Amino acid sequence: MHRRLTFSSFTLVSMHYVVTLTLNPAVDKSTISDQIIPDQKLRCAAPKFEPGGGGINVSRGLKRLGADSVAVFPAGGPSGTLLQELLAQEQIQQQPVEMAGRTRENFIVVDGSSGRQYRFGMPGAELRPEEQQQVITTLKSLPVRPDFLVISGSLPPGVEPDFVVQVVRAAKGMGIKVVVDTSGPALQQVLHEGVYLAKPNVGELSRMAGVDELDNEAVAAFAQQLVREGKCEILVVSLGPQGACVVTKDSVDHIPAPAVKKRSTVGAGDSMVAGLVYGLSQGLSMRETGRLGVACGTAATMNPGTELFKKEDAEKLYRWLLQQAQPAAAA
């Protein structure tokens, strides 16, 4: 895959193949009501349907940046068919794995009088052992070996963390760089296996460290320890409104989040991962890649509901972050 891409001031050559894996995808249904009042029949605006789930959102974010990827995910029932249709509308390449259960649906409603958002996340259907094996078979039988595999999102019922470890081992055995954005035991077990990049938030990192909360200095120190131990080559710690801390064996980079008017944090983490993977796949420096990730994640918070970032917003924030970093780099 060789094609010219332009992002901000860079003219780049896309040479890397990215696959995303979403084990617990969803159809996100969102609407707005003038006011949410208990025990009342509430009139709502026409619903909006969007494809959801960690890896799927990463694929959608990559598409907005001008890069193609292939989304692999289990799908079943009418909602699974709708999910595939929604992805096709966004021209996302996909490799669905048929499942007996029905793809979950989430519901988001905004109170128009206050702007408050109410998010109702539904559980996913059980992914059976034979369906889990079909996921691995699908990944192994892709016509082109990917350079990056992004495993992102929660685990559905029936899937143990060890399954994610199996996927990581299979990918690493094929020479694929694995990017992981998950939480809990799954995150801890894949880090024991070792991955290319992991993106925990500060709460997840604190739990791994066995403490209630890590300050910025402790975040950097513990992240460096994980990198030294071979848990990952790159650790990006999401710090919410404080930005991110990007750690490699050679550097620690604290990246501030630009000040913007936040309308929703849904999809911000997935957008950050999309920016990071885009930067890595295009050969940007870690300094540039980290700032692109923060720019995309911050840009996503500027939009309501489940909408991801707009490319023009991400570009503007990215340029600002690079400018802010120049004095430090010069020093």
C-alpha positions in Angstrom: 0.0 0.0 0.0 1.7 3.1 -1.2 -0.3 6.3 -1.5 0.4 9.9 -0.8 -1.3 11.4 2.2 -1.2 14.9 3.6 -1.7 15.8 7.2 -1.1 19.3 8.4 2.4 20.3 7.2 3.5 16.8 6.4 3.3 14.9 3.1 3.6 11.3 4.0 3.6 7.9 2.3 1.2 5.3 3.8 3.0 1.9 3.8 1.5 0.2 6.8 -1.5 -2.1 7.1 -3.6 -1.7 10.3 -6.2 -4.1 11.6 -8.4 -3.4 14.6 -10.0 -6.0 16.8 -13.2 -5.2 18.8 -14.5 -8.1 20.8 -17.5 -6.3 22.3 -18.8 -4.0 19.5 -22.0 -2.0 19.7 -24.5 0.1 17.9 -24.8 3.4 19.7 -28.2 5.0 19.6 -28.4 8.6 20.7 -31.0 11.3 21.0 -31.9 14.5 22.8 -34.9 15.4 25.0 -35.9 18.9 26.0 -35.8 17.9 29.7 -35.5 14.6 31.5 -38.1 14.3 34.1 -38.9 11.1 36.1 -42.2 9.3 35.5 -43.0 11.5 32.4 -43.3 10.4 28.8 -40.4 12.2 27.2 -40.4 13.5 23.6 -37.1 12.9 21.9 -35.5 14.0 18.7 -35.0 11.5 15.9 -32.4 8.9 17.0 -28.9 8.8 15.5 -27.2 5.4 15.0 -23.5 5.0 15.0 -21.1 2.1 15.0 -19.3 1.7 18.4 -16.7 -0.2 20.4 -13.1 0.5 20.9 -11.4 -0.9 17.9 -14.2 0.1 15.6 -13.9 3.7 16.7 -10.1 3.5 16.1 -10.8 2.4 12.5 -13.3 5.3 12.2 -10.8 7.7 13.5 -8.1 6.4 11.2 -10.5 6.9 8.3 -11.0 10.6 9.3 -7.2 11.0 9.2 -7.0 9.6 5.7 -5.8 6.1 6.5 -7.5 2.8 5.8 -7.8 -0.1 8.2 -9.7 -3.4 8.5 -12.1 -3.8 11.4 -12.5 -7.3 12.8 -15.4 -7.9 15.2 -18.1 -10.5 16.0 -21.6 -9.6 14.8 -25.0 -11.2 15.2 -28.7 -10.5 14.9 -30.4 -7.5 13.4 -28.2 -5.1 15.3 -25.1 -6.9 14.0 -26.4 -6.4 10.4 -27.0 -2.7 11.2 -23.5 -2.4 12.6 -22.1 -3.7 9.3 -24.3 -1.4 7.3 -23.2 1.7 9.3 -19.5 0.8 8.8 -20.1 0.3 5.1 -21.7 3.8 5.0 -18.4 5.2 6.4 -16.4 3.1 3.9 -14.7 1.1 6.7 -13.2 -2.1 5.5 -14.5 -4.9 7.7 -14.2 -8.6 8.5 -17.1 -9.6 10.7 -17.2 -12.9 12.5 -20.7 -14.4 12.7 -21.9 -15.0 16.2 -25.1 -16.6 17.6 -25.8 -13.8 20.0 -27.1 -10.4 19.2 -24.7 -7.4 18.9 -25.3 -5.1 21.8 -26.9 -1.7 21.6 -26.1 1.3 23.8 -28.3 4.3 24.5 -27.3 7.9 25.0 -29.7 10.7 25.8 -28.9 14.4 26.3 -31.0 16.6 28.5 -31.5 19.7 26.3 -32.2 22.0 29.3 -28.9 21.3 31.1 -26.7 19.7 28.4 -26.1 16.7 30.7 -25.6 13.4 29.0 -26.9 10.1 30.2 -25.2 7.0 28.9 -26.7 3.5 29.2 -24.2 0.8 28.3 -25.7 -2.6 27.7 -23.9 -5.9 28.2 -22.7 -7.8 25.2 -23.9 -11.3 24.2 -21.7 -14.3 25.1 -19.0 -15.0 22.6 -18.8 -18.8 22.5 -15.5 -20.7 22.4 -15.9 -21.7 18.8 -16.6 -18.1 17.9 -13.5 -17.0 19.7 -11.5 -19.5 17.7 -13.1 -18.1 14.6 -11.8 -14.6 15.5 -8.2 -15.9 15.7 -8.7 -17.9 12.4 -10.0 -14.7 10.7 -7.0 -12.7 11.9 -4.6 -15.4 10.7 -6.3 -15.7 7.3 -6.3 -12.0 6.4 -5.0 -11.7 2.8 -2.2 -9.3 3.9 -0.3 -9.6 7.1 -0.9 -6.4 9.1 1.9 -4.2 10.4 -0.3 -3.1 13.4 -3.0 -4.9 15.3 -5.1 -2.7 17.6 -7.0 -4.5 20.3 -9.3 -2.1 22.0 -12.4 -2.2 24.1 -14.1 -4.3 26.8 -14.4 -8.1 26.8 -17.9 -9.6 26.3 -19.3 -12.4 28.5 -17.5 -15.7 27.9 -14.2 -14.2 27.0 -11.4 -14.6 29.5 -8.3 -12.4 29.5 -6.3 -15.4 28.5 -8.0 -15.3 25.1 -6.6 -11.8 24.5 -3.2 -13.2 25.4 -3.6 -15.9 22.8 -4.4 -13.2 20.2 -1.3 -11.2 21.2 0.9 -14.3 21.0 -0.4 -15.2 17.6 0.1 -11.6 16.3 3.6 -11.3 17.7 4.4 -14.7 16.2 3.5 -13.2 12.8 5.7 -10.1 13.4 2.8 -7.8 14.0 3.1 -4.8 16.3 0.3 -5.0 18.9 -1.4 -1.9 20.3 -3.6 -2.5 23.4 -6.3 -0.3 24.9 -8.2 -2.3 27.4 -8.4 -2.5 31.2 -8.4 -4.7 34.3 -7.0 -8.3 34.2 -6.9 -8.3 30.4 -4.6 -5.3 30.4 -2.3 -6.8 33.1 -2.1 -10.2 31.4 -1.2 -8.8 27.9 1.4 -6.6 29.5 3.0 -9.7 31.1 3.1 -11.1 27.5 4.6 -7.8 26.2 3.2 -5.5 23.5 4.3 -2.7 21.3 2.1 0.0 22.8 -0.3 0.2 25.7 -2.6 3.1 26.6 -3.9 2.8 30.1 -5.5 5.8 31.8 -4.1 7.1 35.1 -6.6 5.2 37.2 -5.7 1.9 35.5 -2.0 2.6 36.0 -2.6 3.4 39.6 -4.4 0.1 40.2 -1.5 -1.7 38.5 0.9 0.0 40.8 -1.3 -1.0 43.8 -2.0 2.6 45.0 -5.1 4.8 45.1 -3.6 7.5 42.9 -0.4 8.3 41.1 0.8 11.9 40.7 2.5 13.0 37.5 6.0 12.2 38.8 4.9 8.8 40.0 3.1 8.1 36.7 6.3 8.7 34.7 8.4 6.6 37.2 6.0 3.6 37.1 5.6 3.8 33.4 9.4 3.8 32.9 9.5 0.7 35.1 7.0 -1.2 33.0 8.9 -0.3 29.8 12.2 -1.4 31.3 10.6 -4.7 32.3 9.6 -5.3 28.7 5.9 -5.0 29.2 5.7 -2.7 26.2 7.9 -0.5 24.1 5.7 2.6 24.3 3.4 3.4 27.2 0.9 6.2 26.7 -0.9 7.2 30.0 -4.0 9.2 29.4 -4.3 11.9 32.1 -7.8 13.2 31.1 -7.9 17.0 31.1 -4.2 17.1 31.9 -3.2 15.5 28.6 -1.0 12.4 28.4 2.4 11.1 29.4 4.3 9.2 26.7 7.1 7.0 27.8 9.7 5.0 25.9 13.0 3.5 27.0 14.7 6.8 25.8 12.2 9.5 26.8 9.4 10.8 29.0 7.1 13.4 27.4 4.3 15.1 29.3 1.9 16.5 26.8 -0.7 19.1 28.0 -4.3 18.9 26.7 -5.3 22.1 24.9 -8.1 24.0 26.6 -11.3 23.5 24.6 -15.1 23.7 25.4 -15.9 20.1 26.2 -19.3 18.7 25.1 -18.7 15.0 25.5 -15.9 12.7 26.4 -17.3 9.7 24.6 -14.8 8.3 22.1 -12.0 10.5 23.3 -9.7 7.6 24.3 -10.4 5.8 21.0 -9.7 9.0 19.1 -6.4 9.3 20.9 -5.4 5.7 19.9 -6.4 6.5 16.3 -4.0 9.5 16.3 -1.2 7.5 17.9 -1.5 4.6 15.5 -1.7 7.0 12.5 1.5 8.7 13.7 3.3 5.5 14.2 2.2 4.0 10.9 3.3 7.1 9.1 6.8 7.2 10.7 6.2 10.4 12.7 8.6 11.0 15.7 7.3 10.1 19.1 7.1 13.8 19.9 4.8 14.3 16.9 2.9 11.0 17.4 2.1 11.8 21.1 0.8 15.2 20.2 -1.3 13.9 17.4 -2.9 11.4 19.8 -3.7 14.2 22.3 -5.0 16.4 19.6 -7.4 13.8 18.3 -8.5 12.9 21.8 -9.1 16.5 22.7 -10.9 17.2 19.4 -13.3 14.4 20.1 -14.5 16.1 23.4 -15.5 19.2 21.3 -18.4 17.3 19.7 -21.7 16.2 21.3 -22.9 12.7 21.9 -21.0 9.8 20.4 -19.4 11.7 17.6 -15.7 11.4 17.1 -13.3 14.2 16.3 -13.4 16.4 13.2 -10.1 16.3 11.2 -9.9 20.1 11.0 -10.2 20.4 14.8 -7.5 17.7 15.3 -5.2 19.5 12.8 -5.6 22.8 14.5 -4.9 21.4 18.0 -1.9 19.4 16.7 -0.3 22.5 15.2 -0.8 24.3 18.5 0.7 21.5 20.5 3.8 21.4 18.2 4.3 25.1 18.6 4.0 24.8 22.4 6.7 22.1 22.4 9.2 24.1 20.3 10.7 26.2 23.1 11.2 23.1 25.2 12.8 21.2 22.3 15.1 24.2 21.6 16.1 24.4 25.2 
